[in-house]
Amino acid sequence: MSPQAVSAHTAADGGRGTNILIVGIDSRAGLSRAEKNRLHVGGKGCNCTDVMMLVHLSEDRHRASVVSIPRDSYVEYAGTAMPPRKGKINGAFALGGGPLAVATVEKATGLRVDHYLETGFAGFERTVDNLGGATVCTDRPLKDENSGLDIGAGRHHADGNQALRYARARHVNLRPGDLGRVRRQQRLVNDLLARLTLEGALADPARTARTVHTLLKTVRTDTRTGPGDLIRIGWALGRLRADRTEFATVPIRLFDHRVPGVGSTLVWDETRAAALWEALGADRPITGDTRIQPVAENPAPTNPAAVSVRVDDATVAAALRRNGFAVTDTSASAPPVRPAGPPVIRYAPGQEEHAATLAAALPGSRTEAVPGHDAHFDVAVGAEPALVRTVTYDRNIADGAPVTGDRLRCAEAPGAAPAGRS
């Protein structure tokens, strides 16, 4: 079903469920120099949306789906201009504020937006502080000079300033750009919701009202969204189990689509994105839907092209090269007698995800982290036959596949929340 068909369907029957658009604005307006320095936002603002999440709460209030829309998504803006103007979705706010941002999301997705929430950098910082902080986590140290992020591996309780840096970072190691960033944003939202639920902040309408009152000190809404709406939404969210919340990012087909006058953009995967919006329009779960996220036969967690590998067997080297790996054939220096056993993959500690990609291409191989090893991977082929399998790398799987909140939550997350409704 096309977005236009979904739109006609939802318009005809009033829609199913409730859709809330949540945006964070990249604006320095009104910030003092000291505030810019504290928030680490000294650059030039674009007065555009820096974060955009579409939250779908099911009609029966048994499920919530949170879909991140990357800021560089290349879309057609809403409005009456002919021919229609196209650009990055974050630019809709700069052209027409919240109303045009909402209308553009509706046009791009075919879904009706029922409620709109907006905050800026300082508002986000104060929101997190007012709600008691947030959990941030990473399996490796993260550093980004642009956002000021600098945290070690593990799980951390962050104040608003630290949470802002974590949410804004786009230039971190391994997976720079929007998809890794929005996955961190999803994890932050997921853990914040889990903690508020655990602490009883959304346990009943009265306590939810107090939480909403706190939220509205720093978050703006549209004219269709009042405290009563937010109380009903918050109470419903507080009654959901973690496995009844879903998080995803719009599937991308082109990750660096260059447009004159616009720059580098992201182009949605038309078929998979349409399936995502159709599922939400029909009030269905998005996890487990293979139209949105096809299941690869042999998935790779990282891009083989980023894995530099030395291989001491010419046949295996050629097969890995055809598979997309950056291969150096070292068969000329291979031992005259192969050691017993399967291939052995040696690498520097901290490169486990790349090692998993290489191991997926060499089923049955053994991996060995070697302190002091250089940046390359070494494959020593043993006496056993070495089979090379084709791997499939899908960046959407690595950074944005639909996942339930219980699987997305930070390790050692807060204790399990009350079961709530099934």
VOLOSE-397495 format. One line per field, with one value per residue (C-alpha): x, y, z; residue in one letter. Coordinates in steps of 0.2 Angstrom, whole numbers. Example, Ala and Ser with C-alpha at 12.3 -4.5 7.8 and 13.67 -1.06 7.14 Angstrom:
residues 2
c1: (62  68)
c2: (-22  -5)
c3: (39  36)
res: (a  s)
end
This chain:
residues 422
c1: (0  7  8  -6  -17  -13  -17  -34  -37  -34  -43  -58  -60  -52  -36  -31  -21  -13  2  13  27  42  55  71  76  93  92  104  92  91  106  119  138  139  124  131  148  139  128  143  133  144  142  129  111  100  83  78  74  89  79  62  53  35  27  12  1  -10  -29  -30  -16  -7  8  19  30  44  51  65  66  84  86  94  80  77  58  46  39  21  13  6  22  23  33  34  50  61  75  81  66  74  72  53  54  65  53  36  39  30  15  25  36  20  12  28  29  11  15  30  22  4  0  -10  -1  -12  -1  16  29  44  60  77  94  92  74  80  94  81  69  81  86  68  64  79  92  94  103  116  126  139  149  165  172  163  171  164  172  158  145  157  153  167  161  169  162  147  131  131  118  118  112  104  120  128  112  112  129  126  110  118  135  136  155  159  170  164  147  147  131  113  108  120  115  96  99  107  92  80  90  90  71  68  78  70  53  58  65  49  38  49  48  29  29  17  8  -9  -17  -13  6  6  -1  13  25  16  17  36  37  27  40  52  42  30  15  3  -14  -22  -12  -17  -11  -26  -20  -2  -9  -18  -3  9  -2  -4  15  18  7  16  29  46  42  26  37  45  59  65  73  66  75  87  92  105  116  125  114  121  109  115  111  105  121  122  105  97  85  72  71  54  47  52  48  30  28  33  20  7  9  8  -7  -15  -11  0  17  33  44  45  38  50  43  51  66  70  79  97  103  120  120  136  136  148  153  165  173  179  188  206  212  228  225  238  228  226  209  201  209  200  183  184  188  173  163  168  182  198  210  229  235  249  249  267  273  261  269  273  263  246  242  228  211  200  205  211  206  218  214  217  205  191  187  175  161  173  179  161  159  174  169  152  161  172  160  169  184  191  193  208  210  229  235  246  240  239  223  223  215  225  217  228  221  223  223  204  195  190  173  169  150  143  138  125  128  113  116  98  100  115  108  90  81  64  67  57  62  67  81  86  87  105  113  110  95  83  73  59  43  26  19  5  -7  -4)
c2: (0  17  31  40  25  24  42  39  24  33  48  38  29  41  32  18  22  38  46  58  68  72  84  92  109  114  132  143  158  165  155  165  162  153  142  138  133  123  114  112  120  134  131  139  133  129  132  115  98  89  74  68  53  47  37  26  21  7  9  -4  4  -13  -7  8  9  23  26  38  48  53  72  71  61  67  71  82  96  98  114  121  126  119  110  103  108  94  94  86  83  93  109  109  117  131  134  134  129  115  115  112  99  90  92  86  70  67  68  57  44  44  44  57  66  68  77  87  90  101  106  114  110  119  112  94  97  104  90  76  85  88  70  64  60  47  31  30  15  9  -6  4  21  35  52  66  83  91  86  85  67  58  42  25  8  3  10  28  38  55  72  83  90  73  65  79  76  57  60  73  64  60  58  43  28  13  20  38  47  47  29  25  42  38  21  29  41  27  18  34  36  17  17  34  26  11  21  32  16  8  23  24  41  34  22  31  47  57  53  54  71  77  70  79  95  93  89  104  116  113  105  114  107  111  118  100  94  98  91  79  71  69  61  48  45  44  33  21  20  17  2  -7  -21  -18  -31  -21  -6  -6  5  7  19  22  9  18  13  27  33  47  54  70  83  100  114  102  91  73  66  49  41  29  12  14  -3  -6  11  10  -7  2  16  3  -7  8  14  -3  -3  -18  -22  -18  -31  -47  -40  -46  -34  -20  -30  -44  -59  -61  -79  -75  -57  -48  -35  -23  -19  -31  -17  -9  -26  -26  -44  -53  -71  -85  -95  -89  -97  -91  -74  -73  -79  -66  -52  -57  -55  -37  -38  -28  -43  -44  -61  -67  -85  -83  -83  -97  -112  -127  -138  -132  -133  -145  -137  -124  -106  -95  -76  -65  -47  -33  -32  -20  -26  -40  -34  -34  -51  -58  -52  -61  -76  -76  -77  -92  -103  -115  -103  -99  -81  -75  -57  -54  -39  -27  -34  -21  -14  -28  -45  -61  -77  -92  -107  -124  -141  -143  -137  -118  -114  -96  -91  -75  -63  -49  -32  -21  -6  -4  -21  -15  2  3  -14  -15  -21  -22  -12  -27  -31  -13  -8  -5  -19  -20  -10  -5  -19  -26  -15  -21  -33  -21  -27  -40)
c3: (0  -5  8  -2  0  19  20  12  23  39  34  29  46  58  59  71  87  91  83  92  83  95  89  96  88  83  87  97  98  115  122  130  126  143  139  122  130  143  131  119  104  99  81  70  72  57  66  60  68  75  82  75  83  78  92  88  103  98  99  113  122  122  112  107  92  91  74  72  56  52  50  33  25  8  6  -3  8  11  5  -11  -21  -38  -42  -25  -16  -9  4  20  32  45  34  35  52  46  32  42  60  68  57  41  50  55  38  29  40  36  18  18  29  24  43  53  67  82  94  93  106  104  114  111  117  134  136  133  146  159  155  159  175  180  177  188  175  162  158  144  139  127  125  120  124  115  111  99  100  91  104  119  122  131  141  145  141  152  159  166  175  166  170  156  149  148  140  127  122  121  110  98  95  76  74  85  81  71  66  63  56  60  62  76  84  83  90  105  107  106  120  131  129  132  148  154  152  161  176  177  176  190  201  199  190  178  189  190  183  198  197  178  180  191  178  164  173  175  157  151  160  146  132  120  112  98  100  99  113  131  148  148  131  138  155  145  134  149  159  144  142  160  159  145  147  139  126  121  116  99  92  74  61  44  32  21  3  -1  14  4  -9  -15  -21  -28  -16  -2  1  7  11  16  4  11  5  -4  -2  16  22  14  23  40  37  31  47  58  49  51  70  68  76  67  75  66  50  36  24  34  39  28  37  29  27  33  41  45  59  50  32  25  15  32  37  31  31  27  21  19  6  -12  -14  2  -1  -18  -11  3  -9  -20  -3  -1  11  9  6  5  -1  10  3  -3  15  21  31  20  32  37  56  61  63  55  50  64  64  74  78  90  106  103  85  90  78  63  69  69  51  46  56  47  31  37  46  59  61  77  83  94  101  102  112  102  86  72  64  51  53  50  43  45  36  44  37  37  22  23  17  12  14  6  20  19  27  30  39  43  53  62  68  65  64  73  91  107  122  132  120  117  135  143  151  170  167  181  189  180  180  185  171  166  153  141)
res: (m  s  p  q  a  v  s  a  h  t  a  a  d  g  g  r  g  t  n  i  l  i  v  g  i  d  s  r  a  g  l  s  r  a  e  k  n  r  l  h  v  g  g  k  g  c  n  c  t  d  v  m  m  l  v  h  l  s  e  d  r  h  r  a  s  v  v  s  i  p  r  d  s  y  v  e  y  a  g  t  a  m  p  p  r  k  g  k  i  n  g  a  f  a  l  g  g  g  p  l  a  v  a  t  v  e  k  a  t  g  l  r  v  d  h  y  l  e  t  g  f  a  g  f  e  r  t  v  d  n  l  g  g  a  t  v  c  t  d  r  p  l  k  d  e  n  s  g  l  d  i  g  a  g  r  h  h  a  d  g  n  q  a  l  r  y  a  r  a  r  h  v  n  l  r  p  g  d  l  g  r  v  r  r  q  q  r  l  v  n  d  l  l  a  r  l  t  l  e  g  a  l  a  d  p  a  r  t  a  r  t  v  h  t  l  l  k  t  v  r  t  d  t  r  t  g  p  g  d  l  i  r  i  g  w  a  l  g  r  l  r  a  d  r  t  e  f  a  t  v  p  i  r  l  f  d  h  r  v  p  g  v  g  s  t  l  v  w  d  e  t  r  a  a  a  l  w  e  a  l  g  a  d  r  p  i  t  g  d  t  r  i  q  p  v  a  e  n  p  a  p  t  n  p  a  a  v  s  v  r  v  d  d  a  t  v  a  a  a  l  r  r  n  g  f  a  v  t  d  t  s  a  s  a  p  p  v  r  p  a  g  p  p  v  i  r  y  a  p  g  q  e  e  h  a  a  t  l  a  a  a  l  p  g  s  r  t  e  a  v  p  g  h  d  a  h  f  d  v  a  v  g  a  e  p  a  l  v  r  t  v  t  y  d  r  n  i  a  d  g  a  p  v  t  g  d  r  l  r  c  a  e  a  p  g  a  a  p  a  g  r  s)
end
